Amino acid sequence: MDELILIPPTVMYADQIREYVEEFPSDRLQVTLDPDRIPGTDELENCATVGDWLRYVKDQEGKVSWYMAVRRSDGRIVGFSCLRHALKFDDDDPEFTSHAGYSVRPSEQRKGYGSEQLRLLLEKAREAGMVRVRVICRDSNVGSNMVIRANGGIFVDAIYGEESGMTLNRYDIPLPDLYGYRYLTLRDCPELKERAAEWFSSKWGVPREAYLECMSDYLDRKTELGWYLCMDGEKIVGGMGVIENDFHDRKDLTPNVCAVYTEEDYRKKGIAGRLLNMIVDDLWTRDISPLYLLTDHTGFYERYGWRFFCMAQGDGEEEMSRMYIHD
């Protein structure tokens, strides 16, 4: 099998993109989740021109990333894939949402490109700070089921869609951290409560007792707003939490991600991004969305699907800070 590379779609490939769509049969009901779409090209077939679709792709930047799987030897597009940075996406039914979608053009199928394309897409997901990737496919699509399992897919369950009449297999693919760090919620390791409270208090100057109270409510399931940690062995090296209000005047904007911190020697390793994505996915499964975050930083949170929402006044602060939202 020739080497593949994933590159973002560009107008330079407009002719090949059109040819890619034309190669697929009009009736794909037996193998795809949606016969009106080629997997991995979301909305391409509904756009009048490739240019229109590229503008749509640009508009979704930060939420979804699209890639063309291009064969290095001859520059031919052999596949398309897309990566949703969070499971929550517009009005999609959460039960039928996938992080990843992909396809291989009919003339290039059964050559191993599907498995390789998904492997490369998982690397993109890891770079984006994702902790796991949910992938779904029809139970009758033997090839896709094999591709997912070959890339570490762990079978979750099979669900039946009343409207579509399809049975879908759902898989989770865990993405181990490149550095061997562990990412967990405080509920995963409740014995860390005292250490975690002390660690957060030392970083932010907030009384340890305040953290202990929030953490106890989380562990006692009085709230689903929790605490998330990155561990290097037995050492806490990064963490953040979720509370109702992060000490600002916009009490209506709730809940808030708070206490975002990574030890200085561990920065620029994707720790904060993985924790942010972990929080978004975890709380979304509990029907908690949107989330808000107060910060003075610009350019960082946008990488993980957050966007500027408004300015807010922090308690005791002279200057206003930036409020971000993830919805």
N, C-alpha and C positions, 0 to 999 in steps of 0.2 A: 504494500500500500504506500502510495506517495505521501510525502509530508504535507500536513495541512497547517494553515495559520488562520487565526481569527482576526478579522479587521472590521471596523465599523463600516456600514454601508455608505457609499459615496456616489456622487453623480458620475464619476469616471467609469462606474460599472453599470450605468443605466441600461445599456443594451443587453448586457448579460442578465440583469435583474428581470427585464421583460421576458427574456428567453426562459428564465428559470420558471416563472409563473406559467408560461404557455406550455411547458413540458408536462405539467401535472394534469391528470384526467379531470374532467369536470365533476364526476361523481366519485367522491372520496369517502363516502359515508361509512364504509366498512373498516376503514383504518384510522380515521382521524376523529378527534373529539368534536370538531365543528366542520361540516362539509363545506362551509362558506369561507374557510380560512385554510391556508397552508401553514402548518405548525412552524413557529419561529419567525413568521413574517407579519404577524398581527396587523390587520387593516390594509395590507398592501393591495389585496385584490379589490378593496372598496374604494381605492383612490384612482382618480382619472389618469394621473401621470405618475411616473417615478418621482418627479420633483415634488408633487403634492405629498407623497408618502415620506420623502426625506424631511419635509417640513414638519410632518406629524411626528417623526422620530425625534427631531430637534425639540419639539414641544414637550416630549415625554422625558427629556434628559433629567437624570436624578431619580427617576422612578423606574424606568426600564432601559436596558442597554441592548441594542441589536448588533449582531455580528454576521458577517458573511464568512463561511468556511471556504477559503481559497486554496487550491492546490498550488504549492510553491513551484512545481516544475513547469506549469503552463499558464498559471494565473486564472484558471477556470473556477467559477463558483460551483462547488459541489454540494453545499448545504447552507442553511440559514438557521440561526438560533437567536433566542432572546432570553434575557435574564431580568426577572422582576426582583428589585432589591428588597421588597417586603411582600408578604402574602396579600396584605390588604391593597386593593387596587380598584378604584372607582366603585361601581355597584356590583362587582362580581360576587357570586355566591361563594362564601368562604369554604364550603365543603368541596367545591370543584375548582379551587384555585391552585395554581402551580407556580413555583419560582421559575421553572425552566421550560422552554419549548424549543423544539428543533425539528428539522426535516432534512432529507437528502433527496436530491433530484432523482427521478426514476431511473435515468440512464446510468447513475453512479451508485445505485443501491447494491447491497450484498457484496460490498468490497471492504467492509470494516469502517467506513467513514462515519457511520452513525455513532458508534462507540467512541471513536477518537474525537469527534466533534463535542460530545457530551463531556469527555474528559477535559478538553480544553476549556469548555464553558465552566466547569467546576473550578478550574484554576482562576478564572475571572471572578467567580463568586468568592473564592477565598481572598483574593486581592481586595475585593470590595468590603471585606470584613464580615462576611456571612459565616454563621456557625453551622448551619445545615441548609440543605436544599430539598424542598418538597417537589416531587415529580409525579405526575399522574399520566396514565395511559389506559386505553381500552383493554379490558381483560382478554379480548380476542386478538389483540395485536401482538402476536408472538415475538416478532422482531424487537419491538420497543421494550417489551418486558425483559427480554434477554439483555438488551443494551443497558437498561437501568441497573439490573442486577450485576452486570459485569463491571459497572462503575461504583459498586459498593452500596447499591440501593437496598434498604431494609424494608421489607413489606410491612405496611401499617395495617391496611384493611382494604376491603372492596366495598364500594358504595354504588347504589343504584339511583340514577337520575330519572325522576318521574317524567319530566318534560322531554328529555332526550331519548328515553328508553334505553340508555346505555348503562352497562356496568363498568365501573372504572376501578382500576387498581391504584392505590396510593402508596408511594414509597418515600422514605426519608433517606437522604444521603448525608451523613455527618461529615464535616470538614475539619479534620484535626488541625490544630494550630501548628504552623511551621516551626515554632520554637518549643513545642511541647507543653505550653501553658494549659491550665484547666480553666474553663469558664463555667460558673455555677451560680445558682440562686442560693440565698441563705437557707431556703427550705431544703436544699440538697444536703447541706451541712450545717444544721442548726447549732452544732457545738462551736461554730466559729462566731457566734453572736457577740460575746464579750470582746474578742480580739478585733472583730470588724468595727464595733462601736468605738473602741479605743483608736483604731487606725483612722477612721473618718474624722473623729474629734481632733486628732493631731494635725490633720491636713487643713481643716476649715475653722478650727477654733470654736466650734459649736459644742456645748457641753455634752459629755459622753452620755449622760442620762437621757438627753433628748433623742439620741440615736437609739438607745436601748428601748425606749418606749415605742418608737416606730417599729423597730425590729420585732419586738414582742408581739405587737398587734398583727404583724405579718405572719409570724410563726404560729400564732393562735388562730389564724384565719379570720380575724376580725376585719381584715382588709386584704385586697388583692394587690395593693401597691407595695412592691417589694424591694429587695436589695440584691445587687448583682456584683459578683467578684471575679477577678482574674487571679489565679494562683500560680506561682512558680514554686513547685514543690509544696512546702508548708507556709510559704511567704505570700502575704497579700501584696500584689504589685499594682493593682488597678481596681477601681470600683465605682459604682454610682447607685443611686436609689431613685425611687419614685414616691412623691408625697403630694398632698393636696395643693399646697401653695409654697413656693420657694421664696418666701419673704419679699413679696412685691404687692403693688396696689391693685393688680388685675385679678381679683379673687374669682372672677367668672371664668378665667382661663385655667382650667384644671383637668387632669392632674399634671404635675411638673416633674420632669427628670431633674435630679439635683445631685450635688456633691460629686460631680464628674472629676475624677483625678486618676492620673497614672504616675507612678514613681518615675523620677527624672531619668534614671538609668534604663528605663524600659519604654521610653517614648519612641515614636516613629516605627513601631512594630505592629500597628493595627489593633492594639488592645482596646482603645476607646471605641473604635468603629465596630468591633465585634460585640462589645457590650451594648452599644446603642442598638444594633440590629437585633440582639438577643431580647432586649426590653420590648422593642416594637412588636416582634413576633409573639412573645410571651403574653403581652397584655392584649394584643389583638385577638388571640384565642379565647380571651376572657371577656370579649366584647367591650374593651376599654380603648376608646379612640375618639378623637385625636389626642395626641400628647403635646405638651408645651415645654419649652426650655428657655430659661433666661441666661443670657451670656453677653459678654463684651467682645467675643471673637467673631470674626467674619472669615468665610472661605473654608472652614473646617466642617461644620455640620451639614453644609450643602452636599458634601460628598456622599452622605448617607441618607439622602432623601428628605432632609429637613429644609424648610424655607422660611425666610423672614416673614413675620406676621404683623408686628407692630412694635412700638416702643413702650416700655413699662418702667415705673419708678420703683426701684428697690428700697426696702425699708432702711432708713438712715443714710441713703446714698444721695449725694448732691447731683450726680449726673444720671440721666436715664439710660437704661440698658436695652439691648435688642431681645425681643421675644420671638422665638422660633416655634414652628408648628410641624408636626408630622401627622398627616391625615391620609 
